[in-house]
Protein backbone atom coordinates (compact mmCIF):
# COMPACT_ATOMS: atom_id res chain seq x y z
CA UNK A 1 0.00 0.00 0.00
CA UNK A 2 1.30 3.47 -0.81
CA UNK A 3 2.40 5.66 2.04
CA UNK A 4 3.52 8.64 -0.03
CA UNK A 5 0.82 9.80 -2.42
CA UNK A 6 3.41 11.24 -4.83
CA UNK A 7 5.27 7.95 -5.35
CA UNK A 8 3.78 5.16 -7.41
CA UNK A 9 4.18 1.52 -6.50
CA UNK A 10 5.74 -0.93 -8.96
CA UNK A 11 2.29 -2.23 -9.87
CA UNK A 12 0.95 1.25 -10.58
CA UNK A 13 4.00 2.03 -12.74
CA UNK A 14 3.45 -1.25 -14.60
CA UNK A 15 -0.23 -0.58 -15.27
CA UNK A 16 0.54 2.96 -16.44
CA UNK A 17 3.30 2.04 -18.88
CA UNK A 18 2.71 -1.59 -19.95
CA UNK A 19 0.27 -0.88 -22.83
CA UNK A 20 2.77 1.52 -24.44
CA UNK A 21 5.70 -0.86 -23.86
CA UNK A 22 3.87 -3.77 -25.47
CA UNK A 23 2.49 -1.59 -28.27
CA UNK A 24 6.02 -0.47 -29.12
CA UNK A 25 7.28 -4.07 -29.04
CA UNK A 26 4.48 -5.15 -31.40
CA UNK A 27 5.41 -2.36 -33.84
CA UNK A 28 9.09 -3.26 -33.79
CA UNK A 29 8.62 -7.04 -33.75
CA UNK A 30 5.22 -7.71 -35.31
CA UNK A 31 5.91 -11.38 -36.06
CA UNK A 32 6.57 -12.05 -32.37
CA UNK A 33 3.56 -10.03 -31.24
CA UNK A 34 1.22 -11.67 -33.74
CA UNK A 35 2.43 -15.20 -33.04
CA UNK A 36 2.22 -14.82 -29.27
CA UNK A 37 -1.08 -12.94 -29.44
CA UNK A 38 -2.71 -15.65 -31.52
CA UNK A 39 -1.46 -18.41 -29.24
CA UNK A 40 -2.54 -16.48 -26.14
CA UNK A 41 -6.03 -15.84 -27.51
CA UNK A 42 -6.50 -19.47 -28.52
CA UNK A 43 -5.18 -21.05 -25.31
CA UNK A 44 -6.37 -18.55 -22.70
CA UNK A 45 -10.00 -18.34 -23.84
CA UNK A 46 -12.95 -20.20 -22.36
CA UNK A 47 -12.77 -23.97 -22.58
CA UNK A 48 -12.89 -26.85 -20.12
CA UNK A 49 -11.26 -24.34 -17.75
CA UNK A 50 -12.71 -20.86 -17.37
CA UNK A 51 -10.67 -17.76 -18.23
CA UNK A 52 -10.57 -17.01 -14.48
CA UNK A 53 -9.12 -20.44 -13.72
CA UNK A 54 -6.55 -20.11 -16.50
CA UNK A 55 -5.51 -16.67 -15.29
CA UNK A 56 -5.11 -17.92 -11.71
CA UNK A 57 -2.88 -20.71 -13.05
CA UNK A 58 -0.87 -18.23 -15.13
CA UNK A 59 -0.52 -15.96 -12.11
CA UNK A 60 0.71 -18.85 -9.97
CA UNK A 61 3.28 -19.73 -12.61
CA UNK A 62 4.34 -16.07 -12.87
CA UNK A 63 4.93 -16.00 -9.12
CA UNK A 64 6.78 -19.32 -9.28
CA UNK A 65 9.16 -18.19 -12.02
CA UNK A 66 9.61 -14.81 -10.30
CA UNK A 67 8.32 -12.72 -13.23
CA UNK A 68 7.08 -9.38 -11.90
CA UNK A 69 5.43 -8.27 -15.19
CA UNK A 70 3.70 -11.68 -15.34
CA UNK A 71 2.42 -11.25 -11.79
CA UNK A 72 1.02 -7.80 -12.54
CA UNK A 73 -0.44 -8.77 -15.93
CA UNK A 74 -2.11 -11.99 -14.83
CA UNK A 75 -3.39 -10.49 -11.58
CA UNK A 76 -5.14 -7.84 -13.66
CA UNK A 77 -6.51 -10.40 -16.12
CA UNK A 78 -7.66 -12.68 -13.28
CA UNK A 79 -9.52 -9.80 -11.64
CA UNK A 80 -11.11 -8.84 -14.98
CA UNK A 81 -12.19 -12.48 -15.33
CA UNK A 82 -13.90 -12.34 -11.93
CA UNK A 83 -11.26 -13.52 -9.46
CA UNK A 84 -11.78 -12.19 -5.94
CA UNK A 85 -9.16 -11.02 -3.47
CA UNK A 86 -9.80 -14.17 -1.46
CA UNK A 87 -9.18 -16.38 -4.51
CA UNK A 88 -5.96 -14.54 -5.35
CA UNK A 89 -4.69 -14.90 -1.79
CA UNK A 90 -5.62 -18.58 -1.70
CA UNK A 91 -3.78 -19.09 -5.00
CA UNK A 92 -0.75 -17.36 -3.45
CA UNK A 93 -0.95 -19.82 -0.56
CA UNK A 94 -0.74 -22.70 -3.03
CA UNK A 95 2.33 -21.09 -4.62
CA UNK A 96 3.98 -20.78 -1.21
CA UNK A 97 3.04 -24.38 -0.34
CA UNK A 98 4.56 -25.70 -3.55
CA UNK A 99 7.60 -23.43 -3.68
CA UNK A 100 8.33 -22.22 -0.18
CA UNK A 101 10.43 -19.10 0.28
CA UNK A 102 10.93 -18.24 -3.41
CA UNK A 103 7.14 -18.03 -3.82
CA UNK A 104 6.66 -16.36 -0.44
CA UNK A 105 8.85 -13.37 -1.32
CA UNK A 106 6.62 -12.56 -4.32
CA UNK A 107 3.38 -12.32 -2.34
CA UNK A 108 4.05 -8.57 -1.75
CA UNK A 109 3.98 -8.03 -5.53
CA UNK A 110 0.55 -9.65 -5.64
CA UNK A 111 -0.61 -7.43 -2.76
CA UNK A 112 0.75 -4.40 -4.62
CA UNK A 113 -1.16 -5.46 -7.74
CA UNK A 114 -4.39 -5.96 -5.79
CA UNK A 115 -4.06 -2.52 -4.19
CA UNK A 116 -3.38 -0.90 -7.57
CA UNK A 117 -6.39 -2.73 -9.05
CA UNK A 118 -8.61 -1.66 -6.15
CA UNK A 119 -9.50 -5.11 -4.85
C-alpha positions in Angstrom: 0.0 0.0 0.0 1.3 3.5 -0.8 2.4 5.7 2.0 3.5 8.6 0.0 0.8 9.8 -2.4 3.4 11.2 -4.8 5.3 7.9 -5.4 3.8 5.2 -7.4 4.2 1.5 -6.5 5.7 -0.9 -9.0 2.3 -2.2 -9.9 1.0 1.3 -10.6 4.0 2.0 -12.7 3.4 -1.2 -14.6 -0.2 -0.6 -15.3 0.5 3.0 -16.4 3.3 2.0 -18.9 2.7 -1.6 -20.0 0.3 -0.9 -22.8 2.8 1.5 -24.4 5.7 -0.9 -23.9 3.9 -3.8 -25.5 2.5 -1.6 -28.3 6.0 -0.5 -29.1 7.3 -4.1 -29.0 4.5 -5.2 -31.4 5.4 -2.4 -33.8 9.1 -3.3 -33.8 8.6 -7.0 -33.7 5.2 -7.7 -35.3 5.9 -11.4 -36.1 6.6 -12.1 -32.4 3.6 -10.0 -31.2 1.2 -11.7 -33.7 2.4 -15.2 -33.0 2.2 -14.8 -29.3 -1.1 -12.9 -29.4 -2.7 -15.7 -31.5 -1.5 -18.4 -29.2 -2.5 -16.5 -26.1 -6.0 -15.8 -27.5 -6.5 -19.5 -28.5 -5.2 -21.0 -25.3 -6.4 -18.5 -22.7 -10.0 -18.3 -23.8 -12.9 -20.2 -22.4 -12.8 -24.0 -22.6 -12.9 -26.8 -20.1 -11.3 -24.3 -17.8 -12.7 -20.9 -17.4 -10.7 -17.8 -18.2 -10.6 -17.0 -14.5 -9.1 -20.4 -13.7 -6.6 -20.1 -16.5 -5.5 -16.7 -15.3 -5.1 -17.9 -11.7 -2.9 -20.7 -13.0 -0.9 -18.2 -15.1 -0.5 -16.0 -12.1 0.7 -18.8 -10.0 3.3 -19.7 -12.6 4.3 -16.1 -12.9 4.9 -16.0 -9.1 6.8 -19.3 -9.3 9.2 -18.2 -12.0 9.6 -14.8 -10.3 8.3 -12.7 -13.2 7.1 -9.4 -11.9 5.4 -8.3 -15.2 3.7 -11.7 -15.3 2.4 -11.2 -11.8 1.0 -7.8 -12.5 -0.4 -8.8 -15.9 -2.1 -12.0 -14.8 -3.4 -10.5 -11.6 -5.1 -7.8 -13.7 -6.5 -10.4 -16.1 -7.7 -12.7 -13.3 -9.5 -9.8 -11.6 -11.1 -8.8 -15.0 -12.2 -12.5 -15.3 -13.9 -12.3 -11.9 -11.3 -13.5 -9.5 -11.8 -12.2 -5.9 -9.2 -11.0 -3.5 -9.8 -14.2 -1.5 -9.2 -16.4 -4.5 -6.0 -14.5 -5.3 -4.7 -14.9 -1.8 -5.6 -18.6 -1.7 -3.8 -19.1 -5.0 -0.8 -17.4 -3.4 -1.0 -19.8 -0.6 -0.7 -22.7 -3.0 2.3 -21.1 -4.6 4.0 -20.8 -1.2 3.0 -24.4 -0.3 4.6 -25.7 -3.5 7.6 -23.4 -3.7 8.3 -22.2 -0.2 10.4 -19.1 0.3 10.9 -18.2 -3.4 7.1 -18.0 -3.8 6.7 -16.4 -0.4 8.8 -13.4 -1.3 6.6 -12.6 -4.3 3.4 -12.3 -2.3 4.1 -8.6 -1.8 4.0 -8.0 -5.5 0.6 -9.6 -5.6 -0.6 -7.4 -2.8 0.8 -4.4 -4.6 -1.2 -5.5 -7.7 -4.4 -6.0 -5.8 -4.1 -2.5 -4.2 -3.4 -0.9 -7.6 -6.4 -2.7 -9.0 -8.6 -1.7 -6.2 -9.5 -5.1 -4.9 
